[in-house]
Amino acid sequence: MLTFDNYALKLLEDLSHSYEHTHLDNSGNHIRILCDGYIVELVIKELFLDYKANNNYVAILNRILTSITEFENTDDGKIDLDKVYPLVRNHQDIVDEPDWLYTPYFLNLNICYVQETGMSKRLLTKHLLEDYKTINLVKIHEAAYENLTKTQWTLSQPDKDYDIYMVHGNGYSGSLLYLNELLDQVKSKLGETFLTAMPHADLLLFTEDNMAYAKMLKTIIRHDPLPNTSRLLYRYNKDTFYYYDMNDIIKVVK
């Protein structure tokens, strides 16, 4: 069985045979395939877990290739507003990939737009809009959040001994902070001021605003197995998100 590093390199090499513009992102967590008007992004750790469970590398590779081919040769290769969703990305990702379609979220986070195709998400790029006269970024954003509101999500308390609440498993849980319904539920549990963290794009954590819970959140972020969206903590107060402390701001500036 391949090690994680060897698996990542082999997958990158094999995909490069079919798609010339295939590369590893700066974080080393994703393989990105540049296509016409969008980007296919693969989370290496997720694929490696599949490989470890089933020990069938060829099947995984073939599923990826088949998915891309089917997408490019059907109407799904165009913008379908019914299948577009918002995905949280760190600002550094935008710096590395300036052609992505995105809007600011808050502080060091942005919202990118992906189109669901079954096996993977297609990150939409600015070039794709050149083919459309009636679709713009505003319409894509509105459609993405309309679709998000139709998905299922639940604010849960994993451990009754701790005032830690989370939203997870939605696929786009990190994007839900735009929704007043979620914020109202959190406020009913924790009050008008609370801390929040987003270890990865499908996990939101909320706690009381104190040092003990801040330390817990930092530990959770540090041990999260998936690629981090943000390693920072945020404080919500008076309908605005702030960095938890000045050290967070210094980290972003660097």
C-alpha positions as a Markdown table, in Angstrom:
| # | Residue | x | y | z |
|---|---|---|---|---|
| 1 | Met | 0.0 | 0.0 | 0.0 |
| 2 | Leu | 1.2 | 3.5 | -0.9 |
| 3 | Thr | 2.2 | 6.0 | 1.8 |
| 4 | Phe | 0.3 | 9.3 | 1.8 |
| 5 | Asp | 3.2 | 11.2 | 0.1 |
| 6 | Asn | 3.7 | 8.5 | -2.5 |
| 7 | Tyr | -0.1 | 8.3 | -3.1 |
| 8 | Ala | -0.3 | 12.1 | -3.6 |
| 9 | Leu | 2.6 | 12.1 | -6.1 |
| 10 | Lys | 1.3 | 9.2 | -8.0 |
| 11 | Leu | -2.2 | 10.7 | -8.3 |
| 12 | Leu | -0.7 | 14.0 | -9.4 |
| 13 | Glu | 1.5 | 12.3 | -12.0 |
| 14 | Asp | -1.3 | 10.1 | -13.4 |
| 15 | Leu | -3.8 | 13.0 | -13.7 |
| 16 | Ser | -1.1 | 15.1 | -15.4 |
| 17 | His | -1.1 | 12.5 | -18.3 |
| 18 | Ser | -4.7 | 13.3 | -19.1 |
| 19 | Tyr | -4.8 | 17.0 | -18.1 |
| 20 | Glu | -1.7 | 19.1 | -18.8 |
| 21 | His | -2.6 | 21.9 | -16.3 |
| 22 | Thr | -2.6 | 19.8 | -13.2 |
| 23 | His | -0.7 | 21.0 | -10.1 |
| 24 | Leu | -0.4 | 20.8 | -6.4 |
| 25 | Asp | -1.6 | 23.9 | -4.5 |
| 26 | Asn | 0.8 | 25.8 | -2.2 |
| 27 | Ser | -0.6 | 24.1 | 0.9 |
| 28 | Gly | 0.1 | 20.6 | -0.5 |
| 29 | Asn | -3.4 | 19.6 | 0.5 |
| 30 | His | -5.2 | 19.8 | -2.9 |
| 31 | Ile | -4.6 | 18.8 | -6.5 |
| 32 | Arg | -6.1 | 21.3 | -8.9 |
| 33 | Ile | -6.9 | 20.7 | -12.5 |
| 34 | Leu | -7.4 | 23.8 | -14.7 |
| 35 | Cys | -10.2 | 23.3 | -17.1 |
| 36 | Asp | -12.1 | 25.7 | -19.5 |
| 37 | Gly | -13.8 | 28.1 | -17.2 |
| 38 | Tyr | -13.5 | 26.2 | -13.9 |
| 39 | Ile | -11.1 | 24.4 | -11.7 |
| 40 | Val | -11.4 | 20.8 | -10.4 |
| 41 | Glu | -10.1 | 20.6 | -6.9 |
| 42 | Leu | -9.4 | 17.3 | -5.2 |
| 43 | Val | -8.8 | 17.0 | -1.4 |
| 44 | Ile | -5.9 | 14.6 | -1.2 |
| 45 | Lys | -6.6 | 13.5 | 2.4 |
| 46 | Glu | -10.2 | 12.5 | 1.6 |
| 47 | Leu | -9.1 | 10.5 | -1.4 |
| 48 | Phe | -6.3 | 8.8 | 0.6 |
| 49 | Leu | -8.8 | 7.7 | 3.3 |
| 50 | Asp | -10.8 | 6.1 | 0.5 |
| 51 | Tyr | -7.7 | 4.4 | -0.8 |
| 52 | Lys | -6.8 | 3.1 | 2.7 |
| 53 | Ala | -10.3 | 1.7 | 3.2 |
| 54 | Asn | -10.6 | 0.0 | -0.2 |
| 55 | Asn | -7.0 | -0.4 | -1.4 |
| 56 | Asn | -8.1 | 0.3 | -5.0 |
| 57 | Tyr | -6.1 | 3.1 | -6.4 |
| 58 | Val | -7.1 | 2.5 | -10.0 |
| 59 | Ala | -10.8 | 2.7 | -9.2 |
| 60 | Ile | -10.4 | 6.1 | -7.5 |
| 61 | Leu | -8.4 | 7.4 | -10.5 |
| 62 | Asn | -10.9 | 6.2 | -13.0 |
| 63 | Arg | -13.8 | 7.7 | -11.0 |
| 64 | Ile | -12.1 | 11.1 | -11.1 |
| 65 | Leu | -11.3 | 10.9 | -14.8 |
| 66 | Thr | -14.8 | 9.7 | -15.7 |
| 67 | Ser | -16.4 | 12.5 | -13.6 |
| 68 | Ile | -14.4 | 15.2 | -15.4 |
| 69 | Thr | -15.1 | 13.7 | -18.9 |
| 70 | Glu | -18.9 | 13.4 | -18.2 |
| 71 | Phe | -19.0 | 17.0 | -16.9 |
| 72 | Glu | -17.2 | 18.4 | -19.9 |
| 73 | Asn | -19.4 | 16.6 | -22.5 |
| 74 | Thr | -22.8 | 17.4 | -21.1 |
| 75 | Asp | -24.8 | 20.5 | -20.3 |
| 76 | Asp | -23.3 | 20.3 | -16.8 |
| 77 | Gly | -20.2 | 21.8 | -18.3 |
| 78 | Lys | -22.0 | 25.1 | -18.3 |
| 79 | Ile | -23.1 | 27.2 | -15.4 |
| 80 | Asp | -26.1 | 25.6 | -13.8 |
| 81 | Leu | -27.5 | 28.0 | -11.1 |
| 82 | Asp | -29.4 | 25.2 | -9.5 |
| 83 | Lys | -26.2 | 23.4 | -8.7 |
| 84 | Val | -24.0 | 26.3 | -7.5 |
| 85 | Tyr | -23.0 | 26.7 | -3.8 |
| 86 | Pro | -20.9 | 29.0 | -1.7 |
| 87 | Leu | -17.6 | 27.7 | -0.3 |
| 88 | Val | -15.5 | 29.4 | 2.3 |
| 89 | Arg | -11.8 | 29.9 | 1.3 |
| 90 | Asn | -8.9 | 31.6 | 3.1 |
| 91 | His | -7.7 | 34.9 | 1.5 |
| 92 | Gln | -4.4 | 33.3 | 0.8 |
| 93 | Asp | -6.1 | 30.9 | -1.5 |
| 94 | Ile | -7.4 | 33.8 | -3.5 |
| 95 | Val | -4.0 | 35.3 | -3.7 |
| 96 | Asp | -2.7 | 32.0 | -5.1 |
| 97 | Glu | -5.6 | 31.7 | -7.5 |
| 98 | Pro | -6.7 | 35.2 | -8.6 |
| 99 | Asp | -8.9 | 33.9 | -11.4 |
| 100 | Trp | -11.5 | 32.4 | -9.0 |
| 101 | Leu | -14.9 | 33.9 | -8.8 |
| 102 | Tyr | -15.2 | 35.1 | -5.2 |
| 103 | Thr | -16.7 | 37.8 | -2.9 |
| 104 | Pro | -15.5 | 38.9 | 0.6 |
| 105 | Tyr | -16.9 | 37.0 | 3.5 |
| 106 | Phe | -15.3 | 38.6 | 6.6 |
| 107 | Leu | -11.8 | 39.4 | 7.8 |
| 108 | Asn | -9.3 | 36.9 | 6.1 |
| 109 | Leu | -12.1 | 34.7 | 4.6 |
| 110 | Asn | -13.8 | 34.8 | 1.2 |
| 111 | Ile | -16.6 | 33.0 | -0.5 |
| 112 | Cys | -15.9 | 31.1 | -3.7 |
| 113 | Tyr | -18.5 | 29.5 | -5.9 |
| 114 | Val | -18.6 | 25.8 | -6.8 |
| 115 | Gln | -20.8 | 23.7 | -9.0 |
| 116 | Glu | -21.8 | 20.3 | -7.7 |
| 117 | Thr | -21.3 | 17.5 | -10.2 |
| 118 | Gly | -21.5 | 14.4 | -8.1 |
| 119 | Met | -18.0 | 13.3 | -7.3 |
| 120 | Ser | -16.2 | 16.6 | -7.0 |
| 121 | Lys | -16.7 | 20.3 | -6.8 |
| 122 | Arg | -15.9 | 22.7 | -9.8 |
| 123 | Leu | -14.5 | 26.0 | -8.6 |
| 124 | Leu | -15.9 | 28.6 | -11.0 |
| 125 | Thr | -13.5 | 31.1 | -12.5 |
| 126 | Lys | -13.9 | 34.6 | -14.0 |
| 127 | His | -13.3 | 33.3 | -17.5 |
| 128 | Leu | -16.5 | 31.3 | -17.4 |
| 129 | Leu | -18.5 | 34.5 | -17.2 |
| 130 | Glu | -17.2 | 35.6 | -20.5 |
| 131 | Asp | -19.5 | 33.0 | -22.2 |
| 132 | Tyr | -22.6 | 34.4 | -20.5 |
| 133 | Lys | -24.4 | 37.7 | -21.1 |
| 134 | Thr | -27.2 | 37.2 | -18.6 |
| 135 | Ile | -25.3 | 35.7 | -15.7 |
| 136 | Asn | -23.0 | 37.7 | -13.5 |
| 137 | Leu | -21.4 | 37.4 | -10.1 |
| 138 | Val | -24.4 | 38.9 | -8.2 |
| 139 | Lys | -26.7 | 36.3 | -9.7 |
| 140 | Ile | -24.3 | 33.5 | -8.9 |
| 141 | His | -24.0 | 34.6 | -5.3 |
| 142 | Glu | -27.8 | 34.9 | -4.9 |
| 143 | Ala | -28.3 | 31.4 | -6.5 |
| 144 | Ala | -25.6 | 29.9 | -4.3 |
| 145 | Tyr | -27.2 | 31.1 | -1.1 |
| 146 | Glu | -30.7 | 30.2 | -2.2 |
| 147 | Asn | -29.4 | 26.7 | -2.8 |
| 148 | Leu | -27.6 | 26.6 | 0.5 |
| 149 | Thr | -30.8 | 27.5 | 2.4 |
| 150 | Lys | -32.4 | 24.4 | 1.0 |
| 151 | Thr | -29.8 | 22.1 | 2.4 |
| 152 | Gln | -30.1 | 20.5 | 5.9 |
| 153 | Trp | -28.1 | 21.8 | 8.9 |
| 154 | Thr | -28.4 | 21.5 | 12.6 |
| 155 | Leu | -26.8 | 23.4 | 15.5 |
| 156 | Ser | -25.7 | 20.6 | 17.9 |
| 157 | Gln | -24.0 | 20.3 | 21.3 |
| 158 | Pro | -21.6 | 17.3 | 21.0 |
| 159 | Asp | -20.9 | 17.2 | 24.8 |
| 160 | Lys | -23.5 | 18.4 | 27.3 |
| 161 | Asp | -20.7 | 19.1 | 29.8 |
| 162 | Tyr | -19.3 | 21.9 | 27.6 |
| 163 | Asp | -20.9 | 24.9 | 26.0 |
| 164 | Ile | -19.5 | 24.1 | 22.6 |
| 165 | Tyr | -21.9 | 24.0 | 19.7 |
| 166 | Met | -21.2 | 23.0 | 16.1 |
| 167 | Val | -22.6 | 22.8 | 12.6 |
| 168 | His | -21.1 | 20.0 | 10.5 |
| 169 | Gly | -21.9 | 17.7 | 7.6 |
| 170 | Asn | -23.7 | 20.2 | 5.4 |
| 171 | Gly | -20.9 | 20.2 | 2.9 |
| 172 | Tyr | -20.8 | 24.0 | 3.1 |
| 173 | Ser | -21.3 | 24.6 | 6.8 |
| 174 | Gly | -18.7 | 27.3 | 7.0 |
| 175 | Ser | -20.8 | 29.4 | 4.6 |
| 176 | Leu | -23.8 | 29.4 | 6.9 |
| 177 | Leu | -22.7 | 32.5 | 8.9 |
| 178 | Tyr | -24.5 | 34.6 | 6.4 |
| 179 | Leu | -27.8 | 33.2 | 7.6 |
| 180 | Asn | -29.6 | 35.1 | 10.4 |
| 181 | Glu | -31.4 | 31.9 | 11.4 |
| 182 | Leu | -28.1 | 30.3 | 12.4 |
| 183 | Leu | -26.8 | 33.4 | 14.2 |
| 184 | Asp | -30.1 | 33.7 | 16.1 |
| 185 | Gln | -29.8 | 30.1 | 17.3 |
| 186 | Val | -26.2 | 30.6 | 18.5 |
| 187 | Lys | -27.2 | 33.8 | 20.3 |
| 188 | Ser | -30.0 | 32.0 | 22.1 |
| 189 | Lys | -27.4 | 29.5 | 23.5 |
| 190 | Leu | -24.4 | 31.8 | 24.1 |
| 191 | Gly | -25.6 | 35.4 | 24.2 |
| 192 | Glu | -24.9 | 38.3 | 22.0 |
| 193 | Thr | -21.1 | 37.9 | 22.1 |
| 194 | Phe | -19.4 | 34.5 | 21.4 |
| 195 | Leu | -16.3 | 32.9 | 19.8 |
| 196 | Thr | -16.4 | 31.0 | 16.6 |
| 197 | Ala | -13.8 | 28.9 | 14.7 |
| 198 | Met | -13.8 | 27.3 | 11.2 |
| 199 | Pro | -11.2 | 24.5 | 11.2 |
| 200 | His | -12.3 | 23.5 | 7.7 |
| 201 | Ala | -15.0 | 24.6 | 5.3 |
| 202 | Asp | -17.6 | 22.1 | 6.6 |
| 203 | Leu | -17.2 | 22.8 | 10.3 |
| 204 | Leu | -18.3 | 25.7 | 12.4 |
| 205 | Leu | -17.7 | 25.8 | 16.2 |
| 206 | Phe | -19.2 | 28.2 | 18.7 |
| 207 | Thr | -18.3 | 28.8 | 22.4 |
| 208 | Glu | -18.6 | 31.3 | 25.2 |
| 209 | Asp | -16.3 | 34.2 | 25.0 |
| 210 | Asn | -13.6 | 33.3 | 27.5 |
| 211 | Met | -10.0 | 32.2 | 27.6 |
| 212 | Ala | -10.7 | 28.6 | 28.6 |
| 213 | Tyr | -13.0 | 28.0 | 25.6 |
| 214 | Ala | -10.6 | 29.9 | 23.3 |
| 215 | Lys | -7.9 | 27.4 | 24.3 |
| 216 | Met | -10.2 | 24.5 | 23.5 |
| 217 | Leu | -11.0 | 25.8 | 20.1 |
| 218 | Lys | -7.4 | 26.3 | 19.3 |
| 219 | Thr | -6.7 | 22.7 | 20.3 |
| 220 | Ile | -9.5 | 21.4 | 18.1 |
| 221 | Ile | -8.2 | 23.5 | 15.1 |
| 222 | Arg | -4.7 | 22.2 | 15.6 |
| 223 | His | -5.8 | 18.5 | 15.6 |
| 224 | Asp | -8.4 | 18.8 | 12.8 |
| 225 | Pro | -7.4 | 16.1 | 10.2 |
| 226 | Leu | -8.7 | 18.0 | 7.1 |
| 227 | Pro | -7.0 | 21.0 | 5.4 |
| 228 | Asn | -7.6 | 24.1 | 7.5 |
| 229 | Thr | -9.7 | 26.9 | 6.2 |
| 230 | Ser | -8.5 | 29.1 | 9.0 |
| 231 | Arg | -6.4 | 28.5 | 12.1 |
| 232 | Leu | -7.7 | 31.7 | 13.7 |
| 233 | Leu | -10.4 | 32.4 | 16.2 |
| 234 | Tyr | -13.1 | 35.0 | 15.7 |
| 235 | Arg | -15.3 | 37.0 | 18.2 |
| 236 | Tyr | -18.8 | 37.9 | 17.2 |
| 237 | Asn | -20.1 | 41.0 | 18.8 |
| 238 | Lys | -22.8 | 43.5 | 17.8 |
| 239 | Asp | -23.4 | 41.8 | 14.4 |
| 240 | Thr | -19.8 | 42.0 | 13.4 |
| 241 | Phe | -16.9 | 39.5 | 13.4 |
| 242 | Tyr | -13.5 | 40.5 | 14.8 |
| 243 | Tyr | -10.2 | 38.7 | 15.2 |
| 244 | Tyr | -10.0 | 37.1 | 18.7 |
| 245 | Asp | -6.8 | 38.9 | 19.6 |
| 246 | Met | -4.1 | 41.1 | 18.1 |
| 247 | Asn | -1.8 | 38.1 | 17.5 |
| 248 | Asp | -4.3 | 36.9 | 15.0 |
| 249 | Ile | -4.1 | 40.1 | 13.0 |
| 250 | Ile | -0.3 | 39.8 | 13.0 |
| 251 | Lys | -0.5 | 36.3 | 11.6 |
| 252 | Val | -2.7 | 37.6 | 8.7 |
| 253 | Val | -0.4 | 40.5 | 8.0 |
| 254 | Lys | 2.6 | 38.2 | 7.8 |
